[in-house]
C-alpha cells in the first residue's frame, strides 16, 4: 500500500532530499578543489626549478600558498564562495589531522600540533594578502622568501611570477566553475621557462 503524503509533507521531503544532494555535491566540489591544491603543490617543478625545499615543511608551505590564493579568489567572487572558502580550510585541517595520526602522533599531542599549523596558516595568509595588496611588487617576493625559502639566494622571484600568473588566471575563471570544484592553476614549469628566456 502506497503511503499518501499531504502536499506540505511532500514539499518538506522534497526540500530535504534536495538539500542532501546539494550538500553532497558541495562536499564533492570542495574535495575536488582541495585535491587540485594538493596536486599542484606536489608538482616537481616547484622543487626542481623554483628551489622550494623538498621537505615536509616545504610541501606544507606550498599547500598553504595555494590555499590562500584560492580562498582569496573565492572570497572576492560570489557570496557562496565565502562559505566554500571556510569549508575548504576545514578540509585542509582534517587532512593535517589525519596525516598527524597516520605519522603516529599521539591523541594528546595532535591538538597542540594543530594549533601550531593554524597559527602558521593565519600568519602566512595575513602576510600574503598584505603582499597582494601592496603597491610595491617586491613585497610579494620578500614575503615568499621569508615564509618559504631558507636562504636569500632563492627562487622567490620566480615564485612571485608564478603567484601573479595564478591570480591573473583565477580572475578569468567563472565563479560557477570554481563553485563546482573546477580550478585551473598555471603550469609552473612553463612559467619558469618563460622567466629564463626573458
Backbone as ProteinMPNN parsed JSONL, in Angstrom:
{"seq_chain_A": "XXXXXXXXXXXXXXXXXXXXXXXXXXXXXXXXXXXXXXXXXXXXXXXXXXXXXXXXXXXXXXXXXXXXXXXXXXXXXXXXXXXXXXXXXXXXXXXXXXXXXXXXXXXXXXXXXXXXXXXXXXXXXXXXXXXXXXXXXXXXXXXXXXXXXXXXXXXXXXXXXXXXXXXXXXXXXXXXXXXXXXXXXXXXXXXXXXXXXX", "coords_chain_A": {"N_chain_A": [[0.85, -1.19, 0.0], [0.662, 2.123, -0.943], [2.135, 4.995, 0.513], [0.43, 7.849, 1.27], [1.225, 11.173, 1.019], [0.642, 14.353, 2.401], [0.395, 17.598, 0.763], [2.059, 19.547, 2.026], [3.795, 17.999, 3.589], [4.953, 16.455, 1.562], [6.276, 18.45, 0.118], [8.127, 19.227, 2.035], [9.653, 16.897, 2.301], [10.706, 16.705, -0.29], [12.279, 19.036, -0.26], [14.136, 18.371, 1.737], [15.435, 16.188, 0.536], [16.541, 17.494, -1.697], [18.306, 19.253, -0.362], [20.081, 17.424, 0.795], [21.257, 16.269, -1.5], [22.375, 18.601, -2.579], [24.199, 19.332, -0.574], [25.877, 17.082, -0.641], [26.885, 17.399, -3.225], [28.232, 19.852, -2.974], [30.153, 19.064, -1.107], [31.632, 17.272, -2.66], [32.612, 19.091, -4.55], [34.26, 20.71, -2.958], [36.089, 18.83, -2.04], [37.255, 18.231, -4.508], [38.404, 20.707, -5.175], [40.264, 20.947, -3.088], [41.799, 18.677, -3.572], [42.903, 19.429, -6.015], [44.527, 21.551, -5.209], [46.422, 20.233, -3.554], [47.558, 18.472, -5.438], [48.686, 20.344, -7.21], [50.554, 21.593, -5.536], [52.345, 19.561, -5.252], [53.724, 19.448, -7.581], [56.622, 18.649, -9.392], [58.191, 20.704, -10.513], [58.204, 22.938, -8.826], [59.999, 22.272, -6.826], [62.235, 21.533, -8.207], [62.77, 23.582, -10.144], [62.166, 26.01, -8.934], [63.3, 25.974, -6.486], [62.059, 25.471, -4.053], [62.189, 24.091, -0.827], [62.397, 20.595, -0.731], [60.848, 19.228, 1.375], [58.936, 18.15, 4.262], [58.034, 20.496, 5.473], [58.398, 22.336, 3.369], [56.557, 21.343, 1.477], [54.19, 21.642, 2.934], [54.162, 24.456, 3.12], [53.76, 25.161, 0.43], [51.223, 24.097, -0.069], [49.735, 25.691, 1.69], [50.18, 28.225, 0.503], [48.853, 27.93, -2.004], [46.306, 27.38, -1.08], [45.654, 29.787, 0.219], [45.683, 31.489, -2.022], [43.483, 30.466, -3.488], [41.318, 30.656, -1.672], [41.289, 33.403, -1.312], [40.506, 34.206, -3.887], [37.946, 32.993, -4.027], [36.611, 34.388, -2.013], [36.464, 36.877, -3.114], [34.647, 36.604, -5.057], [31.508, 35.231, -5.883], [28.904, 35.322, -3.345], [28.499, 32.794, -2.245], [30.987, 31.731, -2.417], [32.452, 32.522, -0.186], [31.56, 30.924, 1.921], [32.354, 28.449, 0.918], [35.086, 28.811, 0.889], [35.657, 28.76, 3.654], [34.893, 26.14, 4.246], [36.684, 24.781, 2.695], [39.06, 25.37, 4.014], [38.487, 23.957, 6.34], [38.574, 21.306, 5.395], [41.272, 21.155, 4.776], [42.329, 21.324, 7.387], [41.315, 18.926, 8.466], [42.685, 17.111, 6.864], [45.346, 17.59, 7.654], [45.153, 16.786, 10.331], [44.517, 14.049, 9.988], [46.885, 13.219, 8.718], [48.794, 13.657, 10.734], [47.988, 11.759, 12.622], [48.337, 9.416, 11.143], [51.08, 9.477, 11.007], [51.712, 8.698, 13.474], [51.496, 10.421, 15.624], [50.507, 11.07, 18.894], [47.215, 11.108, 20.495], [47.035, 13.103, 22.478], [48.944, 14.913, 21.729], [48.189, 15.836, 19.239], [46.22, 18.053, 19.19], [47.845, 20.235, 20.03], [49.798, 20.346, 18.008], [48.108, 20.908, 15.869], [47.188, 23.448, 16.555], [49.536, 24.859, 16.201], [49.833, 24.56, 13.409], [47.556, 25.95, 12.601], [48.151, 28.559, 13.489], [50.383, 29.037, 11.897], [49.204, 28.982, 9.351], [47.355, 31.187, 9.464], [49.101, 33.302, 9.98], [50.696, 33.298, 7.652], [48.698, 33.664, 5.731], [47.786, 36.28, 6.341], [50.134, 37.693, 5.781], [50.524, 37.132, 3.03], [48.168, 38.196, 1.884], [48.501, 40.891, 2.49], [50.77, 41.383, 0.966], [49.743, 40.925, -1.602], [48.122, 43.13, -1.824], [49.858, 45.224, -1.741], [51.473, 48.124, -3.112], [54.026, 48.014, -4.057], [55.564, 45.665, -5.935], [57.656, 44.109, -5.102], [57.193, 43.387, -2.52], [55.749, 41.012, -2.422], [57.626, 39.15, -3.284], [59.509, 39.388, -1.194], [57.968, 38.472, 0.939], [57.422, 35.813, 0.197], [60.033, 34.83, 0.194], [60.669, 35.035, 2.888], [58.815, 33.305, 4.069], [58.906, 30.805, 2.793], [61.396, 30.091, 1.666], [64.711, 29.074, 2.569], [67.07, 30.451, 2.339], [68.633, 33.524, 1.23], [69.375, 33.544, -1.409], [67.405, 32.537, -3.458], [64.487, 31.001, -5.04], [62.513, 32.916, -4.889], [61.823, 35.148, -6.443], [61.096, 33.988, -8.845], [58.96, 32.4, -7.951], [57.228, 34.393, -7.156], [56.496, 35.455, -9.648], [55.035, 33.278, -10.586], [52.903, 33.23, -8.712], [51.626, 35.664, -9.275], [50.8, 35.102, -11.871], [49.011, 33.034, -11.354], [47.034, 34.386, -9.913], [46.099, 36.141, -11.884], [45.089, 34.276, -13.684], [43.064, 33.109, -12.196], [41.239, 35.202, -12.107], [40.106, 35.072, -14.588], [38.537, 32.876, -14.447], [35.314, 31.475, -14.161], [32.972, 32.148, -11.526], [31.021, 30.21, -11.118], [32.196, 27.889, -12.117], [34.327, 27.495, -10.336], [32.848, 27.08, -8.003], [31.793, 24.649, -8.618], [33.913, 23.063, -8.261], [35.914, 23.185, -10.111], [39.035, 24.122, -10.999], [41.742, 25.89, -12.432], [45.089, 25.871, -12.398], [48.105, 27.698, -13.203], [50.832, 26.407, -15.257], [53.67, 25.554, -13.574], [56.24, 24.876, -14.563], [56.25, 25.878, -17.167], [56.074, 28.631, -16.704], [58.482, 29.047, -15.364], [60.284, 28.465, -17.443], [59.657, 30.545, -19.209], [60.502, 32.793, -17.742], [63.211, 32.289, -17.671], [63.919, 32.817, -20.271], [63.651, 35.461, -20.582]], "CA_chain_A": [[0.0, 0.0, 0.0], [1.471, 3.327, -1.066], [1.937, 5.979, 1.562], [-0.013, 9.123, 0.702], [1.738, 12.315, 1.76], [-0.027, 15.62, 2.155], [1.222, 18.494, -0.038], [3.071, 20.208, 2.851], [4.79, 16.985, 3.943], [5.671, 16.108, 0.338], [7.192, 19.557, -0.191], [9.222, 19.173, 3.016], [10.501, 15.755, 1.942], [11.446, 17.098, -1.497], [13.282, 20.015, 0.144], [15.182, 17.65, 2.467], [16.197, 15.408, -0.444], [17.324, 18.453, -2.472], [19.388, 19.751, 0.487], [21.063, 16.345, 0.932], [22.002, 16.194, -2.761], [23.163, 19.82, -2.738], [25.319, 19.234, 0.364], [26.818, 16.094, -1.169], [27.519, 17.992, -4.4], [29.188, 20.843, -2.481], [31.261, 18.334, -0.491], [32.461, 16.78, -3.761], [33.289, 20.252, -5.129], [35.31, 21.126, -2.034], [37.118, 17.789, -2.111], [37.953, 18.383, -5.782], [39.242, 21.899, -5.072], [41.398, 20.656, -2.206], [42.635, 17.727, -4.295], [43.654, 20.187, -7.027], [45.554, 22.301, -4.483], [47.48, 19.302, -3.139], [48.237, 18.004, -6.655], [49.509, 21.435, -7.722], [51.667, 21.809, -4.608], [53.29, 18.453, -5.398], [54.36, 19.482, -8.9], [58.087, 18.618, -9.234], [58.833, 21.944, -10.958], [58.403, 23.858, -7.701], [61.177, 21.854, -6.058], [63.361, 21.427, -9.133], [63.049, 24.825, -10.866], [61.948, 27.192, -8.102], [64.127, 25.873, -5.287], [61.307, 25.256, -2.814], [62.759, 22.928, -0.14], [61.608, 19.374, -0.891], [60.722, 18.711, 2.733], [57.555, 18.209, 4.764], [57.724, 21.915, 5.668], [58.268, 22.959, 2.056], [55.282, 20.926, 0.873], [53.15, 22.317, 3.712], [54.136, 25.874, 2.737], [53.164, 25.313, -0.907], [49.779, 23.871, 0.069], [49.191, 26.905, 2.308], [50.188, 29.293, -0.505], [47.776, 27.697, -2.978], [45.043, 27.504, -0.357], [45.407, 31.224, 0.388], [45.337, 32.02, -3.344], [42.138, 30.062, -3.897], [40.345, 31.237, -0.744], [41.217, 34.831, -1.65], [39.683, 34.328, -5.101], [36.57, 32.638, -3.703], [36.027, 35.449, -1.188], [36.257, 38.06, -3.955], [33.651, 36.277, -6.069], [30.116, 35.088, -5.443], [28.726, 35.191, -1.895], [28.643, 31.387, -1.877], [32.409, 31.422, -2.364], [32.982, 32.729, 1.163], [31.269, 29.708, 2.682], [33.183, 27.365, 0.392], [36.438, 29.072, 1.372], [35.752, 28.26, 5.027], [34.822, 24.676, 4.233], [37.952, 24.336, 2.121], [40.01, 25.422, 5.131], [38.146, 22.851, 7.246], [39.103, 20.076, 4.789], [42.721, 21.254, 4.988], [42.595, 20.973, 8.792], [41.073, 17.475, 8.636], [43.782, 16.413, 6.198], [46.506, 17.681, 8.552], [44.864, 15.932, 11.49], [44.662, 12.648, 9.545], [48.304, 12.964, 8.461], [49.483, 13.554, 12.018], [47.647, 10.476, 13.243], [49.0, 8.368, 10.356], [52.505, 9.524, 11.332], [51.884, 8.148, 14.82], [51.409, 11.44, 16.674], [49.503, 10.652, 19.871], [45.994, 11.907, 20.618], [47.239, 14.271, 23.331], [49.834, 15.874, 21.052], [47.59, 16.334, 17.997], [45.665, 19.418, 19.285], [48.914, 21.224, 20.102], [50.371, 20.466, 16.67], [47.111, 21.562, 15.015], [47.218, 24.881, 16.882], [50.717, 25.39, 15.519], [49.521, 24.652, 11.982], [46.588, 27.027, 12.433], [48.861, 29.833, 13.625], [51.224, 29.188, 10.698], [48.332, 29.326, 8.227], [46.814, 32.54, 9.574], [50.208, 34.237, 9.828], [51.06, 33.358, 6.237], [47.581, 34.261, 4.994], [47.825, 37.738, 6.538], [51.308, 38.228, 5.073], [50.303, 37.054, 1.585], [47.128, 39.153, 1.48], [49.11, 42.223, 2.535], [51.676, 41.481, -0.195], [48.909, 41.055, -2.801], [47.546, 44.482, -1.859], [50.931, 46.24, -1.714], [51.742, 48.784, -4.391], [55.362, 47.591, -4.453], [55.524, 44.239, -6.269], [58.734, 43.392, -4.413], [56.701, 42.903, -1.224], [55.376, 39.606, -2.572], [58.878, 38.393, -3.328], [60.069, 39.382, 0.163], [57.109, 37.635, 1.779], [57.667, 34.427, -0.189], [61.377, 34.457, 0.655], [60.637, 34.919, 4.345], [57.945, 32.222, 4.534], [59.087, 29.515, 2.123], [62.779, 29.756, 1.316], [65.607, 29.067, 3.731], [68.209, 31.335, 2.127], [68.333, 34.721, 0.434], [69.628, 33.219, -2.811], [66.34, 31.545, -3.634], [63.587, 31.147, -6.179], [61.371, 33.748, -4.504], [61.431, 35.993, -7.581], [60.418, 33.094, -9.784], [57.677, 32.015, -7.362], [56.363, 35.58, -7.195], [55.942, 35.487, -11.014], [54.014, 32.226, -10.645], [51.744, 33.652, -7.912], [50.9, 36.692, -10.04], [50.148, 34.426, -13.0], [47.871, 32.29, -10.804], [45.983, 35.35, -9.579], [45.501, 36.6, -13.152], [44.32, 33.177, -14.266], [41.846, 32.953, -11.396], [40.285, 36.254, -12.468], [39.45, 34.671, -15.832], [37.703, 31.694, -14.208], [33.948, 31.777, -13.725], [32.614, 31.762, -10.161], [30.238, 28.974, -11.145], [33.121, 26.767, -12.315], [35.022, 27.287, -9.067], [31.899, 26.509, -7.051], [31.607, 23.241, -8.994], [35.142, 22.339, -7.966], [36.802, 23.222, -11.272], [40.023, 25.182, -10.876], [42.881, 25.7, -13.33], [46.314, 26.56, -11.996], [49.09, 27.78, -14.291], [51.879, 25.381, -15.269], [54.874, 26.188, -13.01], [57.431, 24.667, -15.395], [56.159, 26.801, -18.3], [56.397, 29.968, -16.205], [59.936, 29.053, -15.101], [60.968, 28.55, -18.743], [59.429, 31.895, -19.738], [61.37, 33.709, -17.0], [64.607, 32.005, -18.075], [64.177, 33.334, -21.617], [63.465, 36.929, -20.603]], "C_chain_A": [[0.884, 1.238, 0.0], [1.121, 4.312, 0.03], [1.568, 7.301, 0.915], [0.475, 10.258, 1.586], [0.947, 13.55, 1.399], [0.906, 16.547, 1.402], [2.331, 19.174, 0.769], [4.194, 19.24, 3.2], [5.625, 16.626, 2.714], [6.673, 17.198, -0.027], [8.39, 19.54, 0.756], [10.186, 18.048, 2.695], [11.35, 16.101, 0.721], [12.567, 18.088, -1.166], [14.445, 19.329, 0.854], [16.063, 16.86, 1.493], [17.089, 16.333, -1.265], [18.519, 18.963, -1.655], [20.483, 18.698, 0.669], [21.913, 16.256, -0.329], [22.896, 17.414, -2.953], [24.386, 19.791, -1.82], [26.354, 18.25, -0.136], [27.568, 16.637, -2.367], [28.565, 19.02, -3.979], [30.4, 20.158, -1.86], [32.202, 17.803, -1.57], [33.259, 17.926, -4.376], [34.463, 20.689, -4.258], [36.44, 20.11, -2.033], [37.935, 17.913, -3.398], [38.873, 19.605, -5.765], [40.474, 21.61, -4.215], [42.356, 19.659, -2.873], [43.48, 18.419, -5.342], [44.779, 20.991, -6.383], [46.728, 21.395, -4.131], [48.271, 18.814, -4.357], [49.155, 19.082, -7.211], [50.739, 21.643, -6.839], [52.722, 20.71, -4.706], [54.014, 18.461, -6.741], [55.877, 19.551, -8.745], [58.77, 19.928, -9.601], [59.09, 22.906, -9.802], [59.696, 23.541, -6.949], [62.43, 21.831, -6.935], [63.759, 22.8, -9.703], [62.934, 26.086, -10.014], [62.777, 27.151, -6.818], [63.364, 25.788, -3.986], [61.898, 24.025, -2.126], [61.839, 21.708, -0.264], [61.571, 18.633, 0.438], [59.25, 18.733, 3.123], [57.137, 19.669, 4.929], [57.527, 22.622, 4.331], [56.954, 22.613, 1.38], [54.102, 21.563, 1.593], [53.02, 23.775, 3.265], [53.513, 26.088, 1.358], [51.66, 25.06, -0.876], [49.128, 25.118, 0.653], [49.124, 28.042, 1.285], [49.039, 29.127, -1.49], [46.4, 27.804, -2.325], [44.677, 28.973, -0.157], [44.995, 31.846, -0.941], [43.894, 31.708, -3.708], [41.075, 30.65, -2.978], [40.183, 32.729, -1.027], [40.332, 35.045, -2.873], [38.218, 34.033, -4.808], [35.883, 33.758, -2.922], [35.777, 36.727, -1.989], [35.198, 37.822, -5.027], [32.251, 36.248, -5.496], [30.049, 34.914, -3.935], [28.934, 33.755, -1.432], [30.109, 30.995, -1.738], [32.993, 31.575, -0.978], [32.751, 31.495, 2.018], [32.131, 28.545, 2.227], [34.634, 27.558, 0.829], [36.638, 28.538, 2.782], [35.744, 26.734, 5.059], [36.08, 24.069, 3.625], [39.045, 24.332, 3.195], [39.751, 24.276, 6.1], [38.672, 21.515, 6.713], [40.617, 20.021, 4.959], [43.081, 20.827, 6.414], [42.377, 19.487, 9.043], [42.198, 16.661, 8.014], [45.04, 16.432, 7.066], [46.337, 16.776, 9.759], [45.07, 14.462, 11.134], [46.132, 12.291, 9.331], [49.095, 12.815, 9.751], [49.234, 12.196, 12.661], [48.292, 9.312, 12.485], [50.497, 8.316, 10.653], [52.78, 9.032, 12.757], [51.887, 9.175, 15.929], [50.256, 11.066, 17.598], [48.346, 11.619, 19.989], [46.2, 13.177, 21.444], [48.083, 15.342, 22.642], [49.191, 16.506, 19.819], [47.021, 17.751, 18.14], [46.735, 20.505, 19.321], [49.549, 21.443, 18.735], [49.403, 21.195, 15.739], [47.048, 23.06, 15.297], [48.406, 25.548, 16.193], [50.485, 25.558, 14.03], [48.563, 25.812, 11.719], [47.247, 28.4, 12.516], [49.736, 30.103, 12.398], [50.367, 29.604, 9.511], [47.891, 30.784, 8.309], [47.905, 33.598, 9.451], [50.598, 34.409, 8.374], [49.944, 33.998, 5.417], [47.606, 35.788, 5.118], [48.984, 38.354, 5.759], [51.097, 38.217, 3.568], [49.258, 38.068, 1.133], [47.672, 40.58, 1.498], [50.033, 42.43, 1.333], [50.885, 41.627, -1.492], [48.426, 42.496, -2.963], [48.605, 45.576, -1.954], [51.154, 46.842, -3.094], [53.116, 48.385, -4.939], [55.354, 46.082, -4.694], [56.591, 43.433, -5.54], [58.297, 42.854, -3.061], [56.32, 41.429, -1.293], [56.621, 38.729, -2.564], [59.493, 38.277, -1.93], [59.282, 38.441, 1.071], [57.32, 36.161, 1.476], [59.03, 33.959, 0.312], [61.365, 34.192, 2.161], [59.869, 33.674, 4.805], [58.24, 30.854, 3.942], [60.545, 29.12, 1.961], [63.717, 29.93, 2.513], [66.819, 29.969, 3.546], [67.825, 32.483, 1.193], [68.488, 34.462, -1.06], [68.624, 32.156, -3.234], [65.531, 31.797, -4.886], [62.396, 32.023, -5.875], [60.89, 34.63, -5.65], [60.624, 35.181, -8.585], [59.026, 32.724, -9.247], [56.707, 33.193, -7.338], [55.732, 35.735, -8.581], [54.809, 34.458, -11.14], [52.742, 32.664, -9.909], [50.933, 34.707, -8.666], [50.165, 36.078, -11.228], [48.914, 33.662, -12.522], [46.722, 33.238, -10.491], [45.309, 35.879, -10.842], [44.617, 35.509, -13.754], [43.015, 32.953, -13.513], [40.795, 33.988, -11.777], [39.512, 35.879, -13.727], [38.519, 33.47, -15.647], [36.354, 32.099, -13.64], [33.731, 31.333, -12.281], [31.918, 30.404, -10.154], [31.13, 27.754, -11.322], [33.859, 26.454, -11.02], [34.101, 26.642, -8.046], [31.579, 25.055, -7.37], [32.863, 22.415, -8.72], [36.127, 22.322, -9.105], [37.749, 24.411, -11.148], [41.2, 24.857, -11.786], [44.043, 26.55, -12.841], [47.24, 26.69, -13.203], [50.14, 26.676, -14.17], [53.175, 25.998, -14.733], [56.113, 26.016, -13.873], [57.441, 25.613, -16.593], [56.539, 28.215, -17.879], [57.89, 30.086, -15.946], [60.712, 29.193, -16.406], [60.837, 29.943, -19.354], [60.357, 32.908, -19.065], [62.816, 33.539, -17.447], [64.948, 32.633, -19.418], [63.955, 34.843, -21.724], [64.825, 37.607, -20.568]], "O_chain_A": [[1.759, 1.379, 0.854], [-0.038, 4.445, 0.423], [2.324, 7.818, 0.093], [0.166, 10.296, 2.778], [0.618, 13.772, 0.234], [2.115, 16.31, 1.397], [3.434, 19.361, 0.255], [5.374, 19.58, 3.126], [6.848, 16.507, 2.8], [7.796, 16.9, -0.436], [9.521, 19.801, 0.346], [11.401, 18.218, 2.8], [12.551, 15.831, 0.689], [13.665, 17.997, -1.714], [15.605, 19.658, 0.607], [17.288, 16.865, 1.614], [18.253, 16.016, -1.511], [19.621, 19.092, -2.189], [21.669, 19.029, 0.694], [23.139, 16.176, -0.252], [24.027, 17.296, -3.426], [25.481, 20.177, -2.229], [27.555, 18.516, -0.077], [28.76, 16.371, -2.521], [29.656, 19.066, -4.547], [31.534, 20.597, -2.05], [33.422, 17.872, -1.423], [34.439, 17.765, -4.689], [35.538, 21.0, -4.771], [37.613, 20.481, -2.026], [39.152, 17.726, -3.389], [39.991, 19.549, -6.278], [41.591, 21.984, -4.575], [43.574, 19.785, -2.752], [44.637, 18.056, -5.549], [45.866, 21.099, -6.95], [47.885, 21.74, -4.376], [49.5, 18.749, -4.319], [50.271, 18.788, -7.638], [51.842, 21.846, -7.347], [53.864, 20.906, -4.291], [54.829, 17.578, -7.011], [56.377, 20.425, -8.037], [59.829, 20.239, -9.053], [60.095, 23.617, -9.804], [60.396, 24.446, -6.493], [63.539, 22.077, -6.461], [64.941, 23.14, -9.739], [63.534, 27.112, -10.334], [62.938, 28.168, -6.143], [63.937, 26.006, -2.918], [62.091, 23.001, -2.782], [60.654, 21.779, 0.059], [62.171, 17.571, 0.604], [58.417, 19.274, 2.396], [56.02, 20.042, 4.569], [56.598, 23.415, 4.175], [56.31, 23.474, 0.781], [53.13, 21.976, 0.96], [51.913, 24.271, 3.057], [52.817, 27.079, 1.139], [50.904, 25.731, -1.578], [48.086, 25.558, 0.168], [48.116, 28.746, 1.21], [48.327, 30.089, -1.778], [45.445, 28.264, -2.95], [43.522, 29.358, -0.342], [44.059, 32.644, -0.986], [43.164, 32.58, -4.179], [40.032, 31.097, -3.454], [39.071, 33.257, -0.986], [39.505, 35.956, -2.894], [37.338, 34.747, -5.289], [34.707, 34.043, -3.147], [34.969, 37.564, -1.587], [34.886, 38.719, -5.81], [31.857, 37.123, -4.726], [30.994, 34.429, -3.311], [29.481, 33.519, -0.355], [30.438, 30.044, -1.03], [33.921, 30.855, -0.612], [33.64, 31.067, 2.754], [32.588, 27.746, 3.044], [35.334, 26.584, 1.107], [37.668, 27.932, 3.079], [36.5, 26.117, 5.81], [36.489, 22.97, 3.999], [39.851, 23.404, 3.27], [40.695, 23.685, 6.626], [39.159, 20.687, 7.483], [41.177, 18.964, 5.253], [44.023, 20.062, 6.619], [43.161, 18.854, 9.75], [42.617, 15.644, 8.567], [45.721, 15.416, 7.201], [47.271, 16.082, 10.161], [45.712, 13.719, 11.876], [46.577, 11.207, 9.709], [49.964, 11.949, 9.855], [50.154, 11.564, 13.178], [48.74, 8.341, 13.094], [51.117, 7.256, 10.565], [53.931, 8.96, 13.189], [52.241, 8.854, 17.064], [49.153, 10.777, 17.134], [48.461, 12.793, 19.637], [45.606, 14.213, 21.145], [47.952, 16.53, 22.936], [49.596, 17.589, 19.395], [47.306, 18.594, 17.29], [46.566, 21.568, 18.722], [49.809, 22.58, 18.341], [49.825, 22.006, 14.915], [46.874, 23.856, 14.374], [48.295, 26.657, 15.67], [50.884, 26.564, 13.443], [48.723, 26.559, 10.753], [46.948, 29.292, 11.723], [49.825, 31.234, 11.92], [50.758, 30.483, 8.743], [48.032, 31.533, 7.343], [47.673, 34.667, 8.886], [50.807, 35.53, 7.91], [50.212, 34.786, 4.511], [47.464, 36.499, 4.123], [48.833, 39.413, 5.149], [51.448, 39.183, 2.889], [49.44, 38.73, 0.112], [47.344, 41.385, 0.625], [50.074, 43.515, 0.752], [51.297, 42.364, -2.388], [48.333, 43.016, -4.075], [48.278, 46.733, -2.219], [51.038, 46.159, -4.112], [53.337, 48.417, -6.15], [55.159, 45.307, -3.758], [56.456, 42.221, -5.374], [58.946, 41.967, -2.507], [56.539, 40.681, -0.34], [56.654, 37.688, -1.91], [59.942, 37.203, -1.53], [59.86, 37.705, 1.87], [57.39, 35.343, 2.393], [59.171, 32.835, 0.794], [61.979, 33.238, 2.638], [60.226, 33.059, 5.81], [57.864, 29.839, 4.528], [60.894, 27.948, 2.103], [63.532, 30.815, 3.348], [67.535, 30.23, 4.513], [66.83, 32.416, 0.471], [67.813, 35.087, -1.878], [68.98, 30.983, -3.352], [65.84, 32.681, -5.684], [61.36, 31.898, -6.529], [59.688, 34.837, -5.814], [59.604, 35.636, -9.103], [58.043, 32.734, -9.987], [55.498, 33.008, -7.483], [54.562, 36.104, -8.686], [53.764, 34.738, -11.726], [51.636, 32.492, -10.421], [49.704, 34.652, -8.693], [49.047, 36.481, -11.552], [47.89, 33.645, -13.204], [45.565, 32.928, -10.773], [44.09, 36.046, -10.872], [43.534, 35.788, -14.268], [41.985, 32.647, -14.115], [39.599, 33.693, -11.773], [38.38, 36.325, -13.912], [37.8, 33.088, -16.571], [36.263, 32.951, -12.756], [34.229, 30.29, -11.858], [32.186, 29.558, -9.3], [30.86, 26.7, -10.747], [34.002, 25.29, -10.647], [34.521, 25.755, -7.303], [31.143, 24.308, -6.494], [32.868, 21.202, -8.927], [37.079, 21.541, -9.09], [37.319, 25.564, -11.186], [41.608, 23.701, -11.902], [43.991, 27.78, -12.864], [47.169, 25.879, -14.126], [50.311, 26.086, -13.103], [53.731, 26.887, -15.377], [56.958, 26.911, -13.919], [58.498, 26.098, -16.996], [57.242, 28.917, -18.606], [58.5, 31.105, -16.27], [61.683, 29.946, -16.475], [61.786, 30.462, -19.943], [60.928, 33.774, -19.729], [63.554, 34.514, -17.586], [66.107, 32.947, -19.688], [64.055, 35.425, -22.803], [64.903, 38.835, -20.579]]}, "name": "protein", "num_of_chains": 1, "seq": "XXXXXXXXXXXXXXXXXXXXXXXXXXXXXXXXXXXXXXXXXXXXXXXXXXXXXXXXXXXXXXXXXXXXXXXXXXXXXXXXXXXXXXXXXXXXXXXXXXXXXXXXXXXXXXXXXXXXXXXXXXXXXXXXXXXXXXXXXXXXXXXXXXXXXXXXXXXXXXXXXXXXXXXXXXXXXXXXXXXXXXXXXXXXXXXXXXXXXX"}
